[in-house]
Amino acid sequence: MTDTTSTAPDSRGHERHRHAAGPAIAILRGGTGEHVEDVIATLVDAGVRAVEITTNTPRWREGIAWAADRYGTAASIGVGTVLEPRQLDEAAAAGAVFAVSPHLDPAVGERAHERGLGWYPGAATPTEIVHAWRLGARAVKVFPAAQLGGPAFLKQVLAPLDFVDVIPTGGIGVEDAPDYLAAGAVAVGLGSPLVGDALTSGDFDALRARAERLVAGLAR
């Protein structure tokens, strides 16, 4: 794989890769598949501009295709829990623009670049984070963020690695999200603390309230 991303600041400066869709990525995982479209619509209407649908969510391909067709460039739709390169072929065909993995796999990164998808691989240690960045990650998913030490951990790691764009994910609550941005994250990924049981219960009012609270908190 060709490394197109600088690995450290130098005299020429460093071109930062920002997550273009905003500071929060909603992660949809599980459920029955019945409410996928309604959950996406509720999130986007509440102001969330990036949605990740994991490959272990029923009807994930249909959900990506529906959201990409409905929202176009108004929202960034991606695929999550990518474990094999072939899943990126399906996601790209459905209209995904970014791909997230819980781990670091160069083969997945290679295919993501071939398909023109932003690649956000998972990493937990400084060594893994730098390795992912050198392989051309658009941003590195620091996972599981809360269990690793939360914003304090992130701030310590980014002190020497401030050239890396990171998206902490895992155990981040709606009220906690601004603290991660303050620690240096370019975006945060939120799953069940944001989505709740909406994928199974269809409780969209509660989902909207959480999403609006998240968007308002990140805007401050």
C-alpha positions in Angstrom: 0.0 0.0 0.0 1.3 3.5 -0.8 1.5 5.6 2.2 0.0 9.0 1.3 -0.2 10.4 4.8 2.7 12.1 6.6 3.5 10.4 9.9 4.8 13.3 11.8 5.0 17.1 11.6 7.9 18.4 9.6 9.1 21.7 8.1 6.6 21.3 5.3 3.7 21.1 7.8 1.1 18.4 7.9 -2.2 18.2 6.0 -4.8 17.2 8.6 -7.5 14.8 7.6 -10.8 15.9 9.2 -13.9 13.9 9.4 -16.0 16.0 7.0 -19.4 15.1 8.3 -19.1 16.7 11.8 -18.0 15.8 15.3 -20.2 12.7 16.0 -20.7 9.4 14.3 -23.8 7.4 15.3 -23.2 3.7 15.3 -26.1 1.4 14.4 -25.6 -2.2 15.6 -28.0 -5.1 15.9 -31.7 -5.0 16.1 -34.0 -6.8 13.7 -33.5 -4.6 10.7 -37.1 -3.3 10.8 -36.2 0.1 12.1 -32.9 0.9 10.4 -34.2 3.6 8.0 -36.3 5.3 10.7 -33.4 5.4 13.1 -31.2 7.0 10.5 -33.8 9.5 9.6 -34.3 10.5 13.2 -30.6 10.9 13.8 -30.0 13.0 10.7 -33.1 15.1 11.3 -31.8 15.8 14.8 -28.5 17.1 13.4 -26.2 14.1 13.4 -24.4 14.2 10.1 -22.5 10.8 10.1 -24.0 7.3 10.6 -22.1 4.0 10.6 -24.1 0.8 10.1 -22.2 -2.3 11.2 -22.1 -5.4 9.2 -23.7 -7.4 12.0 -26.8 -5.3 11.7 -29.6 -7.0 9.7 -30.2 -5.2 6.4 -27.1 -3.2 6.7 -26.6 -3.0 2.9 -30.2 -1.8 2.4 -29.8 0.7 5.1 -26.6 2.2 3.6 -28.2 2.3 0.1 -31.4 4.0 1.4 -29.5 6.6 3.4 -27.0 7.4 0.7 -29.9 7.8 -1.8 -32.0 9.9 0.5 -29.3 12.2 2.0 -26.6 12.3 -0.6 -23.9 14.7 0.6 -26.1 16.1 3.5 -24.9 13.2 5.7 -22.0 10.8 5.6 -23.0 7.2 5.6 -20.5 4.5 6.4 -20.1 0.8 7.2 -18.7 -0.5 10.5 -17.3 -3.8 11.9 -15.5 -4.4 8.6 -13.6 -7.6 9.1 -13.0 -8.7 5.5 -12.1 -6.7 2.3 -15.1 -8.2 0.4 -17.4 -6.4 2.8 -16.0 -3.1 1.5 -17.0 -4.0 -2.1 -20.6 -4.5 -0.9 -20.6 -1.3 1.2 -19.1 0.8 -1.6 -21.7 -0.5 -4.1 -24.4 0.5 -1.6 -23.1 4.0 -1.4 -20.9 4.1 1.8 -18.2 6.7 1.9 -16.3 5.5 5.0 -15.4 2.2 6.6 -14.7 1.4 10.2 -13.0 -1.7 11.8 -12.5 -2.7 15.4 -9.0 -3.8 14.5 -6.1 -2.9 12.2 -5.9 -5.0 9.0 -3.7 -3.7 6.1 -5.7 -5.7 3.6 -8.9 -4.0 4.6 -7.1 -0.6 4.4 -5.8 -1.5 0.9 -9.3 -2.3 -0.3 -10.8 0.8 1.3 -8.3 2.9 -0.6 -9.1 1.1 -3.8 -12.8 1.7 -3.3 -12.3 5.4 -2.4 -13.6 4.9 1.1 -12.3 6.8 4.2 -10.6 4.2 6.4 -10.9 4.3 10.2 -9.2 1.2 11.7 -9.3 0.4 15.4 -6.2 0.8 17.6 -5.6 0.9 21.3 -1.9 1.6 21.9 0.4 4.4 20.7 2.2 1.8 18.5 -1.0 0.7 16.9 -2.2 4.2 16.4 1.0 5.3 14.6 1.1 2.1 12.5 -2.5 2.7 11.4 -1.7 6.3 10.5 1.4 5.3 8.5 -0.8 2.8 6.5 -3.0 5.6 5.4 -5.9 5.7 7.8 -8.0 8.8 7.3 -8.4 8.8 11.1 -7.7 6.2 13.7 -10.6 4.7 15.8 -9.2 4.6 19.4 -11.1 1.6 20.8 -12.5 0.9 23.4 -12.0 4.5 24.4 -13.7 4.6 27.8 -12.1 1.4 29.0 -8.7 2.6 27.9 -9.0 5.6 30.2 -11.3 8.1 28.5 -10.4 11.7 27.7 -7.4 11.6 30.1 -5.9 8.7 28.2 -6.5 10.4 24.9 -4.9 13.6 26.0 -1.8 11.8 27.1 -1.5 9.8 23.9 -2.0 12.8 21.7 0.6 14.9 23.4 3.4 13.2 21.4 1.1 12.1 18.6 -0.7 15.4 17.8 -0.3 14.8 14.1 -2.7 11.8 14.2 -6.5 12.4 13.7 -8.4 10.1 16.1 -12.0 9.1 16.6 -12.5 7.6 20.1 -15.2 5.0 20.2 -16.6 2.6 22.8 -18.4 3.4 26.0 -18.8 7.1 25.3 -21.9 8.7 26.7 -23.8 11.6 25.2 -22.7 13.9 28.0 -19.1 12.7 27.8 -18.6 13.4 24.1 -17.5 17.0 24.4 -14.7 16.0 26.7 -13.1 13.8 24.0 -13.1 16.7 21.5 -11.5 18.9 24.1 -8.8 16.2 24.6 -8.0 16.4 20.9 -10.3 14.0 19.0 -11.6 15.1 15.6 -14.8 13.2 16.1 -16.4 10.7 18.5 -18.3 7.5 17.8 -21.3 6.7 19.9 -23.3 3.4 19.8 -25.8 2.2 22.4 -25.5 5.3 24.7 -26.9 7.3 21.8 -29.0 4.8 19.8 -30.4 3.0 22.9 -33.0 0.4 22.0 -34.4 2.3 19.0 -33.4 -0.4 16.6 -35.5 -3.0 18.4 -38.2 -0.9 20.2 -38.8 1.8 17.6 -38.7 4.5 20.4 -37.7 7.4 18.1 -38.8 10.1 20.5 -36.2 9.1 23.1 -33.7 8.7 20.3 -34.3 12.2 19.0 -34.0 13.7 22.5 -30.6 12.0 23.0 -29.4 13.0 19.5 -30.5 16.7 20.0 -28.7 16.7 23.4 -25.6 15.4 21.8 -25.6 17.9 19.0 -26.2 20.8 21.3 -23.4 19.6 23.7 -20.9 19.3 20.9 -21.8 22.7 19.5 -20.8 24.5 22.8 
